[in-house]
Amino acid sequence: MLALMQHHPLLIGSVIDYAARTFGGVEVVSRSIEGPIARSTYGEIALRARKLSQALIRLGIKPGDRVGGASWNHDRYLEAFYGVSGMGAVLHTTNPRLFPEQMAYTITHAGDRAMLVDLDCLASMEAIADKLTDVEMFIVLTDAAHMPETRLRNALAYEELLAGEDGDYDWPDLDERSASAICYTSGTTGDPKGIVYSHRSTVLHALANAAPNAGNYSHRDTIMPVVALFHGNGWGMPFVAPMTGAKLVLPGRAMEMTALRELILDEGVTIAVGVPTIWLSMLEHLKNADGGLGALKRILTGGSAPPAAMVETLERDHGIETVHAWGMTETQAASTFAMPAENLPQADAMAARLAQGRPLFGHAIRITDEAGAELPRDGAAVGDLKVRGHWVASAYYRRDDAPALDADGWLITGDVATISAHDELRLTDRAKDVIKSGGEWISSIDLENAAVGHPAIAEAAVIGIPHPKWQERPALIAVRAEGADVEGAALIDWLADHVAKWWLPDEVMFVDEIPHTGTGKIDKVRLRQHYAETKGATSS
């Protein structure tokens, strides 16, 4: 017996349609690439997205065709999330921070027919244009007045394209399982791998992330995604904000703390979204600034665990709650959220807030041993993290050589973790970064977080180095805070009160800057290379 209920496909176009009808006057504020602050509304975004669909169809783009986007966070790129996917094409959110060879690889591998390109990304696109033989046109996200001379073939100004359309267009009735976007991993261990999101997975992910036990967004909020929109669809923010009616503030290319704080204060941002590195930098900035962060009440962070010192400082000095979430490109970003129980002792509450948290409904987690057998959920057993759910990848795009799932159909994350009896996830390492010393595992993540808790350390990374007796031992690479003068021996003495004695690093190396991948994570491959090249030269 079938139910007598209406059925409508879960399509991305329905999200912006809802926002236009119900929250049509709510602002979308952007720092434009040209410089000035641009102001729009959800009603205007919806109309312009339809115009983009019309323009793409006129240019010969068909459902299923891939349209790349090399852009930062602003209103024109937001329109592409609806204008491209809404008409049935597939938006490939290209990462402009990738190495040129990797960027060319992803654009070619995805089969992009057209590219939407920011003014800031023109030079990098021109440098690889000869390799992009399948790209037929480059649409520069600007107006005629700012359209530069470029050697990109068939270059078109975005605003000129939209000016030729009227927006009288209805989204097609697509299969909700149709591809909506392609996002590539950062490719730190080989070629980047493509994950193809569907309309259905995108809408379900946004619904789950908007819930009270997740992001808890509402029409009373003003959200600023500092996370780039090309990182897992901007952690869902292009869909969560319109779905909940929240005002949306897009910071463009300017990631300097002065510019970000200006937007937070001027636009009344209540929720900001980004990796811990951003908020550590903001805290450093605030040391020399008058005042705080205005109406900001909550920070959603992920990518790596937030240091306890950061969480404590934000709450104590600025009244800002830090919410830690975990996800990956393969899960359309955030899928577990730290949800500490009420009235926990302070130490237990902090430990729960720094954990990766419990999965949202629609997402399941488990850990297994090397043979694939599931391990107990006791908070002690350590194993390989596997996940499955409504917004979890089932395969990598055109990569039969890189299976995504294990024999039981669970996604292999590459993370090592524990899971408690209450389904609380706690990552101990990436499988490729775990340090095994004398048969015991040392968590590089926990050791890094402990080091950043020292007031003189701005950022830290831990790698394993060979040892003749213990197999591996930890080496700590650290960046001193501005004006600090701590030495390696003093740092190790301090760590002795915060971690197990056998976890203490054998070496401490200070550097001016720790390298990061195109997705903002610490690049441990480059750190290992750096260590091999400079072993002993700067150790303390």
Order of alpha helices (4+ residues) and beta strands (2+ residues): alpha-beta-beta-alpha-beta-alpha-beta-alpha-beta-alpha-beta-beta-alpha-beta-beta-alpha-beta-alpha-alpha-beta-alpha-beta-alpha-beta-alpha-beta-beta-alpha-beta-beta-beta-beta-beta-beta-beta-alpha-beta-beta-alpha-beta-alpha
